[in-house]
Amino acid sequence: SEVAVSWRPSAEFAGNLYRGEGILPASPRDVWECIKPVAGGLRTKWDQNVKDFEVIEAINDTVSVCRTTTPSACMRIISPREFVDVVVMKQYEDGTMLSAATNVEHPLCPPQPNFVRGFNYPCGCFCIPVPGEPDRTQLLTFFQTDLGGYLPQTVVDSFFPSSISGFYSNLTKAVKGLKA
């Protein structure tokens, strides 16, 4: 699958808003199974940028406060990060499934040693059915992440586009693995 990655300056913080878009060779249900933000979900198994994912507090069936940790990246130039977000999941009548998140402070999740606290500004993933093609899904992703710490903007700018491209590639392999 091919992915188009674009970006523009964020209105939320001093970095960029990144947009990824691609068609995956799987049903929206299978794509959602791989990306949905739930404890014990598949994301930690296939997404090289997610080391651990935990639900700090479940507000209700569709809203939760979650902590995501990431491994070091860019030959360890980027050290491990942690993100605490309020996450909402929604399914629309047309079959589109959405996960959206933004950073939040939570008393049960103070900054942890050995991690740099990063901040996700409004971001999300849309799994959109392709009309007439039940085994194909348009995946639209938006990321606007402040990695925190003292990274030069050039490192961040070179990391995100390739990271998003890798996200789509690894997700494509993961959904194919569901059928195997």
Buried (B, 14 or more C-beta within 10 A) or exposed (E): BEBEBEBEEBEBBEBBBBBBBBBBBBBBBBBBBBBBBBEEBBBBEBBEBBBEBBBBEEEEEEEBBBBBBBBEBBEEEBBBBBBBBBBBBEEEEEBBBBBBBBBBEBEEBEEEEEBBBBBBBBBBBBBBBBEEEEEBBBBBBBBBBBBBEEBEEEBBBEBBBEBBBBBBBBBBEBBEEBEE
